Amino acid sequence: ASQRTVSLGFPAVHLEQGLKGNIHFYRPSDSDLDKQFAIKTNEAGEQVISIGSLQKGLWKIKISWTAGNTAFFDEKVITL
């Protein structure tokens, strides 16, 4: 079986400013399945997260981070 992953990219300028934050995999139908990850990017500003343990269905990925003194938020919906 292939390893399922999600890859997230952050702007280089945010890395230079000291990017910190969290990635929240939110399951609308069952919050007990939610997962949280600290943002830990590679030098290219990407973070790859293994999603092999997540159940199939609808997920919202809520990403909140700060770079310098500015707060950011993004949300994506994925179906596994």
PADRENPA-253062 format. One line per 3 residues: number of its first residue (from 1); their letters; for each residue x, y, z of C-alpha. Coordinates in nm, 3 decimals, m for minus. Example, Ala and Ser with C-alpha at 12.3 -4.5 7.8 and 13.67 -1.06 7.14 Angstrom:
2
1> as> 1.230,m0.450,0.780 | 1.367,m0.106,0.714
This chain:
80
1> asq> 0.000,0.000,0.000 | 0.129,0.345,m0.084 | 0.185,0.597,0.191
4> rtv> m0.077,0.873,0.177 | 0.051,1.222,0.254 | m0.054,1.585,0.238
7> slg> 0.209,1.842,0.142 | 0.171,2.203,0.257 | 0.385,2.493,0.139
10> fpa> 0.455,2.823,0.312 | 0.598,3.144,0.158 | 0.975,3.187,0.193
13> vhl> 0.926,3.534,0.341 | 0.732,3.376,0.631 | 1.019,3.135,0.700
16> eqg> 1.260,3.427,0.718 | 1.035,3.595,0.976 | 1.026,3.290,1.206
19> lkg> 0.716,3.093,1.112 | 0.532,2.919,1.399 | 0.191,2.759,1.415
22> nih> m0.037,2.458,1.404 | m0.212,2.241,1.148 | m0.547,2.104,1.260
25> fyr> m0.713,1.818,1.072 | m1.078,1.867,1.168 | m1.337,1.595,1.112
28> psd> m1.681,1.765,1.109 | m1.868,1.438,1.163 | m1.655,1.316,1.458
31> sdl> m1.427,1.554,1.649 | m1.274,1.256,1.835 | m1.082,1.184,1.511
34> dkq> m0.924,1.532,1.496 | m0.545,1.553,1.472 | m0.310,1.843,1.547
37> fai> 0.041,1.894,1.415 | 0.296,2.164,1.492 | 0.428,2.336,1.182
40> ktn> 0.779,2.206,1.114 | 0.881,2.288,0.757 | 1.186,2.183,0.564
43> eag> 1.425,2.443,0.422 | 1.203,2.485,0.115 | 0.907,2.585,0.333
46> eqv> 0.719,2.259,0.283 | 0.574,2.019,0.536 | 0.467,1.667,0.445
49> isi> 0.220,1.499,0.680 | 0.135,1.130,0.673 | m0.242,1.085,0.656
52> gsl> m0.243,0.707,0.635 | m0.410,0.682,0.976 | m0.697,0.919,0.890
55> qkg> m1.034,0.769,0.807 | m1.185,0.818,0.463 | m1.432,1.103,0.429
58> lwk> m1.447,1.481,0.455 | m1.175,1.667,0.644 | m1.107,2.036,0.696
61> iki> m0.743,2.136,0.727 | m0.720,2.451,0.941 | m0.376,2.612,0.935
64> swt> m0.295,2.896,1.171 | 0.051,3.049,1.191 | 0.243,3.362,1.273
67> agn> 0.534,3.511,1.082 | 0.701,3.806,1.248 | 0.418,3.993,1.422
70> taf> 0.148,3.894,1.173 | m0.107,3.616,1.222 | m0.235,3.409,0.928
73> fde> m0.510,3.152,0.882 | m0.602,2.926,0.592 | m0.857,2.650,0.560
76> kvi> m0.886,2.378,0.297 | m1.140,2.098,0.257 | m1.022,1.758,0.140
79> tl> m1.196,1.425,0.088 | m1.000,1.108,0.151
